[in-house]
Amino acid sequence: MAASAKKTPSQNGTTAPASPISGNRIVTLDEFIIRSEKDFDYATGELTGLLRDIGVAAKIVNREVNKAGLVNIIGVADSGENQSGDMQQKLDVYANEKLIECLKNSGECCAVASEENDDYIQIPPVGSKKSHYIVMFDPLDGSSNIDVNVSVGTIFAIYRRKSDPSGPATKEDFLQAGVKQVAAGYVLYGTSTLLVYTTGRGVNGFTLDPSIGEFCLSHRNMRIPENGSTYSVNQGYYSKFDLEMRRYIDNCSDQNYGLRYIGSMVSDIHRILIQGGIFLYPSTRKYPKGKLRLLYECNPLSMIVEQAGGKAMNTQLKRILDVVPTELHQRCTIAIGSPAMVDELKAFIERYSALPL
Ligand code: P6P
C-alpha cells in the first residue's frame, strides 16, 4: 500500500508493517516511532510520546545497569521486599523510579502499575492535558542476576484507559485482557542494550549505540522461527511438575533438544525470538498458579511473540492474551515460543493431563 495511504491497526492485523525506512541508513527509535505513527488514522502523537518516554527511561536505566558493579547500588535495597517477595535490589528501585519519572514527562500516561509497587499509581495530569493511556511494567526483571553480571530486562505494556479521561484512573483500567494492549515491549540490558516493541503491526528491535546515545533500528520486522531445538525451563523443579510437563520435557530430551535457561525471562524469550524454542514456567508446589506475573511479564511478552508469529498459552491451554485478570499482581503459568513447539506441548497436555481441560 502506498506509504501515503493511512492504515488502521485492524487493517494491518498481523500483516508486515509498512516499512517506514528503506536501505541501510541509520534509523533511530524516535524517527521510526514518528514515521510509523503516520500509518495510524487514530494516532494523535500520544502513543508516540509514551514510547519515546520509555526509550529515554531505558537509556537512563542502562547507564546505571552498566556500572552497577562500580557503585554502591548493588545489594538489597533498604526498602525490603517487592510484590514477588524478592528482596528489592537497589537497581530495581532505581529503575522503577526512573520509569515513573519519565512516564510523567509526556503527560500521556494517567497511571502506572509496577511489580515494585503494591497498588497502581496515579500520574498527575500535565496542565489541562487529558491522558488516555496506562502503563504497566516490571522495571528490572531477573534482577537477582545483577550481582552475577547476567542480563536483566525491563518489560512494559501499554493500554488505553477505560475510565473517564477527566477523572482519575481506576482498577478496571488495569484489569484488561492482554489482547487489549495497544503496545508492548522489553529492554534487554545484555552484551548490548536492545529495545524491542510492537504496536500490533509487527515487531522491531533497536540497539543502543552508546557513541550517539540513540536506539537504532537493528532488527526489522522480527519473525520467530516456526520450530526450534532448545527448551527453556528450570529443570530443578522437574520432579515437582505435573505428569504432562514431565512427559513433554522427557520428549525434549529424547529429541536431543538443548536446555537453555538463564533465569531472566526477557533474556530467555529474546533468545527464543531469534533462534526459536519454547519457554515454560508451569505450576510448581511453591507456585501452584505459576510464578510469572500476567499483567507486566506474560502479557507483554506474549503480544511480542504472537506478533512475531509465535504462540503463548497457559498450561490449561488458554491463550495468555485472552486471560481476563482479576488482580494486579496475578500470577500465571506460561508456555511461549515457536508455534510448532507450543502445539507439540499442547498435544502432550491433552494426552497426559489428569485434569479435565
Ligand atoms: P526461577 C526472575 O526472578 C523471574 O521473574 C524471571 O525473569 C525468570 O524467568 C524466573 O523468575 C526465574 O524463576 O524459579 O526459575 O528462579
Boltz pocket constraint, residues with backbone or C-beta under 6 A from the ligand:
constraints:
  - pocket:
      binder: B
      contacts: [[A, 141], [A, 142], [A, 143], [A, 144], [A, 234], [A, 263], [A, 264], [A, 265], [A, 266], [A, 291], [A, 292]]
      max_distance: 6.0
